[in-house]
Amino acid sequence: MTVSAEPGGTVPAHRPPADQALRVQAEAMPQGRVLVSCPAPYGKGGLGRHLQEIMQALERRGEPGTCICNSTPEPEGTRRIPGAADLLTPLVRFSPSLRMWTGSVRFDQRAARELSPADHLIAFNGTALAQIRAAREMGMSSVSLMSANSHMRRVIRQHELAHKQYPIERPWSARLLRRNVAEYAQAERIYVASRYTWESFTDEGFADDRLSFFPLTAHPRYAEAGPREQPGTFDVVYVGSLIVHKGVPLLIDAFRRLPHADMRLVLVGGWKTPGMRRFIERARAEDPRITVSPGDPLPHLLRAGVCAHPSYEDGFAYAPAEALACGVPVIVSEDTGMKDLVERGRTGVVLATGDAGALSEALEASYRGELLGG
């Protein structure tokens, strides 16, 4: 198996083992002082875990980096001139896409003010334009993007597909296209976490030598813990935000086609829009087998019969990777980067994106113990 972290290399057809992935991570990092920015709290959620893996990779290289993230409050007494994001504040509560855009712009502006001297900047896509300008002015040797998802044009296409099937909440991705395209053009290097994401960039005309592979791994807390707990029900577990493009309405519809009284659908996460809240609450009222349980996913995964993650687009997707680490079989879509971790027929299955019938059949096969056939 060929694994290369450097520009011009290739993403392996199969994901490297965890210990090898850690080596590849470290080798992917640039030499010298590295400053990393991320619009999420360190270690919290998928993006925060992504940041944590970058910082740990730098530590393994013997050159610990510094980071700017959303867990750091603005310094007391900071004075700012209101920008476009501030002027739109009264509107964002009514528009998830505006909320995403304003959050990205605000973090980027704040991080640009807080940049400290370094040789290299690594920033997450969609939140980096002001930082790139500031880094150039400071004379940094390079600026790179860590792409948390596939190329934004693919993200938009997939989100539109999700919205066409389930017009519950407007997709947010189109509003960030201009920012992302400008960042892609200005970054020397773009880090990707999966073959799926790599190919989304080459499909848009990016040369391989501008891309670097940075594989992601499940947190060590996710691991098999002896004999599995038998809850008395067959639990289908989903972990993540309860939003349309993650395939949550699709999963609910697929699950509700099955009649088994001892099946449960456990949604570990929270909704972000009134439309999704109404959809889920109506489904729960009509089918009491569906529960919503925000909080730590680990106890649910340790009782799960299967983990379903039928996302319409995910650059990686930590949740099913964490399920695999716990010994739980997974059902994922073709548009999920971590599908490279799935040994098809042995640890899970990969389904066509947006196919409720195929998803329902896979859930039925899992319930009957026929999902994995070697």
Secondary structure, DSSP 8 states (H G I E B T S, - for coil): -----STT----SS---HHHHHHHHHHHS-SS-EEEEESS-TTSHHHHHHHHHHHHHHHHTT---EEEETTS---TT------HHHHTHHHHTT-HHHHHHHHHHHHHHHHHHH--S-SEEEEETTS-HHHHHHHHHHT-SEEEEE-SSS-HHHHHHHHHHHHHH-TTS--SGGGGHHHHHHHHHH-SEEEESSHHHHHHHHTTT--GGGEEE------TT----SS----SSEEEEEES-B-GGGTHHHHHHHHHT---TTEEEEEES-B-SHHHHHHHHHHHHH-TTEEE--S-SHHHHTT-SEEEE--S-BSS-HHHHHHHHTT--EEEETTBGGGGG--BTTTEEEE-TT-HHHHHHHHHHHHTT-S---
